[in-house]
């Protein structure tokens, strides 16, 4: 087993443990300490967390608690998004315009028909999106101008 595989398995275990803890708490929100630990995630950190959680959901590992964990982490990210952001974490979006280079390997028709969820909004003109987890779990960084919200003020 490689170091990378070991890291992924450890992250998987920690995500499953957090999801189980959240599931037994009876609350849709993470404990204050957990929320604090997940505050101010970098783009790379958010991509690892949502990518690994998405991988687990995509392949069917106790999906409901994991989905609740994803929503709880998204709520933290949403609260931290810039106030003037056109989209915020948790918003459902569709791709518009030219297909971004980061998604060039995907079928254009599928991309246009797929609903994506915003996972990260930074201070730049780029956002990270992830498709519905039953379809795919990969996260792509795309120009914010390439996404269009499906509804106003979506909540995670």
C-alpha positions in Angstrom: 0.0 0.0 0.0 1.4 3.4 -0.9 1.6 6.4 1.4 -1.1 8.1 -0.8 -3.5 5.1 -0.4 -2.9 5.1 3.3 -3.7 8.8 3.6 -6.9 8.3 1.6 -8.0 5.4 3.9 -7.2 7.5 7.0 -9.3 10.4 5.6 -12.1 8.0 4.8 -12.1 6.6 8.3 -12.1 10.1 9.8 -15.0 11.2 7.6 -16.9 8.1 8.4 -16.3 8.6 12.1 -17.4 12.3 11.9 -20.5 11.3 10.0 -21.4 8.6 12.5 -20.9 11.1 15.4 -23.0 13.7 13.6 -25.7 11.0 12.9 -26.0 10.1 16.6 -26.0 13.7 17.8 -29.5 14.3 16.5 -28.3 17.8 15.3 -27.7 18.8 11.6 -24.8 20.9 12.7 -21.3 20.0 13.8 -20.2 20.6 17.4 -18.5 24.0 17.9 -15.0 22.6 18.1 -15.5 20.5 14.9 -16.9 23.6 13.1 -14.0 25.7 14.3 -11.5 23.0 13.0 -13.2 23.1 9.6 -13.3 26.9 9.3 -11.1 28.7 6.8 -10.4 25.7 4.7 -8.1 26.4 1.7 -9.3 25.4 -1.7 -7.0 22.3 -1.6 -8.3 21.3 1.8 -11.9 21.6 0.7 -11.2 19.6 -2.4 -9.7 16.8 -0.4 -12.5 16.7 2.1 -15.4 17.0 -0.4 -13.6 14.7 -2.9 -13.1 11.9 -0.4 -16.6 12.3 1.1 -18.0 12.3 -2.4 -16.0 9.2 -3.3 -17.5 7.4 -0.3 -21.1 8.5 -1.1 -20.6 7.7 -4.8 -19.6 4.2 -4.0 -22.3 3.7 -1.4 -20.6 3.7 2.0 -23.4 4.5 4.6 -24.5 7.5 2.5 -27.1 9.3 4.6 -24.7 10.2 7.5 -22.0 11.2 5.0 -24.5 13.4 3.1 -25.4 15.0 6.4 -21.7 15.6 7.1 -21.2 17.1 3.6 -24.2 19.5 4.3 -22.8 20.4 7.7 -19.3 21.2 6.3 -21.0 23.1 3.4 -22.9 25.2 5.9 -19.6 26.3 7.4 -18.1 27.1 4.0 -21.3 29.0 3.0 -21.1 31.2 6.1 -17.5 32.1 5.3 -18.1 32.9 1.6 -17.6 36.5 0.5 -20.8 38.4 1.0 -20.7 39.7 -2.6 -20.1 36.2 -4.2 -22.4 35.5 -7.1 -22.6 31.9 -5.9 -21.9 30.3 -2.5 -21.0 26.8 -1.3 -24.1 24.7 -1.4 -25.6 26.5 -4.4 -26.7 24.3 -7.2 -25.5 25.5 -10.6 -25.3 24.6 -14.2 -22.4 25.2 -16.6 -22.9 27.9 -19.2 -20.8 29.1 -22.0 -17.6 27.4 -23.2 -16.6 24.2 -21.4 -13.8 25.1 -19.0 -10.4 23.4 -19.6 -10.7 21.6 -16.2 -13.7 19.7 -17.6 -12.5 19.1 -21.1 -12.3 15.3 -20.7 -16.0 15.1 -19.9 -18.8 14.8 -22.5 -20.2 18.2 -23.3 -23.8 17.1 -23.3 -23.4 15.4 -19.9 -21.8 18.6 -18.5 -24.7 20.7 -19.8 -27.3 18.4 -18.3 -25.6 17.9 -14.9 -26.4 19.8 -11.8 -23.3 20.8 -9.9 -22.9 22.0 -6.3 -20.5 24.7 -5.5 -18.0 23.4 -3.0 -15.6 26.3 -2.7 -15.7 30.0 -3.4 -12.5 32.0 -3.1 -11.5 35.6 -3.4 -10.6 35.0 -7.1 -13.0 34.6 -10.1 -12.8 30.8 -9.7 -15.2 28.4 -7.9 -15.0 24.6 -7.3 -17.9 22.5 -8.3 -18.9 18.9 -7.8 -21.6 17.0 -9.7 -24.4 15.1 -8.1 -22.6 12.3 -6.2 -24.6 9.5 -7.9 -23.1 10.7 -11.2 -19.5 11.5 -10.3 -17.6 12.8 -7.3 -14.7 14.7 -8.9 -14.3 18.4 -8.1 -13.3 20.9 -10.8 -12.2 24.5 -10.5 -14.0 26.6 -13.1 -14.4 30.3 -13.7 -17.3 31.7 -11.8 -18.6 33.2 -15.1 -19.1 29.6 -16.3 -21.7 28.7 -13.7 -25.3 29.9 -13.4 -27.3 29.3 -10.2 -30.4 27.1 -10.6 -32.3 29.0 -7.8 -31.7 32.1 -5.8 -30.4 31.6 -2.2 -30.0 27.8 -2.2 -29.2 26.4 1.2 -27.0 23.3 1.7 
